[in-house]
Amino acid sequence: MRYENISPAIFLRRPNRFIAHVLHEGEEKICHVKNTGRCKELLIPGTEIFVQRASNPARKTGFDLIAVYKGDRLINMDAVAPNVVFGEFLKNGGLGAVPDLVRPECRHGESRFDFYFETGVRAAFAEVKGVTLEDEGIARFPDAPTERGIKHLKGLISCVKEGFDAYAVFVVQMKGIKHFEPNWQTHREFGLALRQAQEAGVKMLVYDCHVEPDSLTIDAPLPYIL
């Protein structure tokens, strides 16, 4: 995916989950944070970031926060982006074949999954999670407890029991990662649910991304440890 109207800025502070104050072209401006996660290790005062100018000039926040530098590593922290790039990856045959049908935001049972798709005689559901938390080259998810994430994993298990293929997809929004693992310290129950899902036949996919200030693309599969 590509972004338009991207420019550099400096992060100043984040008074709530949705708003950041940034220094842009010498002026303090209000920016929408497109990620409601904690992101405390990313949003540090003085950090170089990249923002996108809003297309609607009447909007209260004139910019969206898209990417941030953590040291020399550029991390995309747009929470919408993982679904977009996985959708592009899927439609381009990234899982081995071009699907005959791809339907986003599809409900099954008590869950709404990010994708339903059909390839030949096989039908599948996929739930996509974006990963922005990194520590010494290890990517972890989640960065805050997520009961919703556990519900999705249980829903994927139900899909497998009903004869569908099911995928738990983790899009790591950066490069230079050694491996991925659950964030046991933050939410042990999610890690246990992920193990249970894999044992039940849910297929786990982890990919890193090529990140530029104005683009994000799924790049390569990553090893993971559960």
C-alpha positions in Angstrom: 0.0 0.0 0.0 1.0 3.6 -0.6 0.3 6.8 1.2 0.0 10.2 -0.2 1.0 13.6 1.3 3.6 12.1 3.8 6.0 14.4 5.6 8.4 14.2 8.6 7.5 15.5 12.0 8.7 15.2 15.6 6.5 13.5 18.3 5.9 15.7 21.4 3.2 14.0 23.5 0.1 11.9 23.5 -2.6 13.1 25.8 -4.9 10.2 25.0 -5.1 7.1 22.8 -6.4 8.9 19.8 -4.4 12.2 19.7 -0.8 13.2 19.5 0.8 16.6 19.5 3.6 16.9 17.0 6.1 19.4 15.7 5.5 19.8 12.0 7.3 22.4 9.8 8.1 24.4 13.0 4.6 24.5 14.4 2.9 22.3 17.0 0.0 20.5 15.5 -2.6 17.9 16.5 -2.4 14.5 14.9 -4.7 11.5 14.9 -3.0 8.3 16.2 -4.2 5.4 14.0 -3.3 2.9 16.6 -5.0 2.7 20.0 -2.3 0.3 21.4 0.0 1.6 24.2 3.0 2.0 21.9 5.0 3.5 24.8 8.3 2.2 23.5 7.6 4.0 20.2 6.0 7.3 21.0 8.8 9.0 23.0 9.1 12.8 23.0 11.6 13.9 20.4 11.2 10.9 18.2 11.2 11.4 14.4 7.9 10.3 12.9 6.0 10.6 9.6 2.5 12.0 9.3 0.0 12.0 6.5 -2.0 15.2 5.8 -5.7 14.5 6.1 -7.6 14.7 2.8 -10.5 16.5 4.5 -9.4 20.1 5.3 -12.3 20.5 7.7 -11.3 17.6 9.9 -10.4 18.5 13.5 -7.0 16.7 13.3 -5.1 17.7 10.2 -2.8 14.7 10.2 -2.6 11.0 10.8 0.5 9.4 12.4 1.8 6.7 10.1 5.3 5.6 11.0 8.0 6.2 13.6 11.7 5.6 14.0 12.9 3.4 16.8 16.6 3.9 16.6 17.5 3.1 13.0 14.4 0.9 12.4 11.4 2.5 10.7 8.1 1.0 12.1 4.7 1.5 10.5 2.2 1.9 13.3 -1.0 2.4 11.2 -3.4 -0.2 12.7 -5.4 -0.2 9.4 -2.4 -1.1 7.3 -2.0 -4.8 8.2 -5.4 -5.7 6.7 -4.7 -3.7 3.6 -1.3 -5.2 2.9 -2.5 -8.8 3.7 -5.4 -8.3 1.4 -3.0 -7.2 -1.4 -0.8 -10.2 -0.6 -3.7 -12.6 -0.6 -5.2 -11.4 -3.9 -1.7 -11.5 -5.6 -1.4 -15.2 -4.7 0.9 -14.9 -1.7 -0.5 -18.1 -0.2 0.4 -20.1 -3.3 -2.6 -19.4 -5.5 -4.8 -16.5 -6.5 -8.1 -16.9 -4.7 -11.3 -17.2 -6.7 -13.1 -15.0 -4.1 -11.9 -12.7 -1.4 -14.4 -11.1 1.0 -13.3 -8.8 3.8 -15.0 -8.4 7.1 -17.0 -11.6 7.1 -19.0 -12.9 10.0 -19.1 -16.5 11.0 -20.7 -17.8 14.2 -20.1 -15.2 16.9 -17.0 -13.7 15.3 -16.3 -11.3 12.5 -13.1 -12.2 10.7 -10.9 -9.9 8.6 -11.1 -12.2 5.5 -13.1 -15.0 4.0 -11.6 -16.5 0.8 -12.0 -19.4 -1.6 -9.3 -21.1 -3.6 -10.5 -24.0 -5.7 -12.7 -26.2 -3.4 -11.2 -24.9 -0.2 -12.8 -22.1 1.8 -10.9 -20.2 4.6 -11.2 -17.5 7.2 -8.2 -15.3 8.2 -7.8 -13.0 11.2 -5.0 -10.4 10.8 -3.1 -8.8 13.7 -0.6 -6.0 13.3 2.6 -6.2 15.3 4.5 -3.0 16.3 6.2 -4.2 19.6 9.9 -5.1 19.3 12.5 -5.9 21.9 16.1 -6.8 20.9 15.0 -8.1 17.5 12.0 -10.1 18.8 8.5 -9.1 17.8 5.7 -9.7 20.2 1.9 -9.5 20.3 -0.1 -8.1 22.0 1.2 -4.9 23.6 -1.9 -4.9 25.8 -4.3 -7.6 27.0 -6.8 -8.5 24.2 -9.8 -10.6 25.1 -11.1 -9.8 21.6 -7.9 -11.5 20.2 -8.7 -14.6 22.3 -12.3 -14.6 21.0 -11.0 -14.5 17.4 -8.7 -17.5 18.1 -11.6 -19.5 19.5 -13.6 -18.6 16.5 -10.9 -19.8 14.2 -10.8 -23.1 16.1 -14.6 -23.4 15.5 -14.0 -22.8 11.7 -11.5 -25.7 11.6 -14.0 -28.0 13.3 -16.6 -27.1 10.7 -14.2 -28.0 7.8 -12.9 -24.6 6.9 -9.2 -23.6 6.6 -8.3 -21.0 9.2 -5.4 -18.6 9.5 -4.0 -16.5 12.3 -1.9 -13.9 10.5 0.6 -11.6 12.2 1.9 -8.8 10.1 5.1 -7.4 11.7 5.2 -3.8 10.5 9.0 -3.6 10.3 12.2 -5.3 9.1 15.2 -6.7 11.0 13.3 -9.2 13.2 14.8 -12.5 14.5 11.5 -14.1 15.3 8.0 -13.6 16.6 6.5 -14.9 19.9 3.4 -14.1 22.0 3.8 -11.4 24.6 3.7 -13.8 27.6 4.4 -11.2 30.2 1.6 -8.9 29.1 -1.1 -11.5 28.2 -0.2 -15.1 29.0 -3.8 -16.2 28.2 -3.4 -15.0 24.6 -0.2 -17.0 24.2 -2.0 -20.1 25.6 -4.9 -19.6 23.2 -2.5 -19.2 20.3 -0.9 -22.5 21.2 -4.3 -24.2 21.5 -5.4 -22.8 18.1 -2.3 -24.1 16.4 -2.8 -27.5 18.0 -6.4 -27.5 16.8 -5.3 -27.0 13.1 -5.4 -23.2 12.8 -2.5 -22.2 10.4 -0.2 -19.5 11.8 1.4 -17.1 9.4 4.0 -14.4 10.4 5.4 -12.0 7.9 7.7 -9.0 8.2 7.3 -5.9 6.0 9.3 -3.6 3.8 8.6 -0.1 5.3 9.1 3.3 3.7 7.6 6.6 5.0 5.0 6.4 2.3 4.5 2.7 1.8 4.1 -0.7 3.4 4.5 -4.1 1.7 4.5 -7.7 3.1 8.0 -9.0 2.5 9.1 -12.3 4.0 7.9 -15.1 6.4 9.3 -15.0 9.9 10.1 -17.8 12.3 8.0 -17.9 15.5 8.2 -19.5 18.9 5.1 -20.5 20.8 
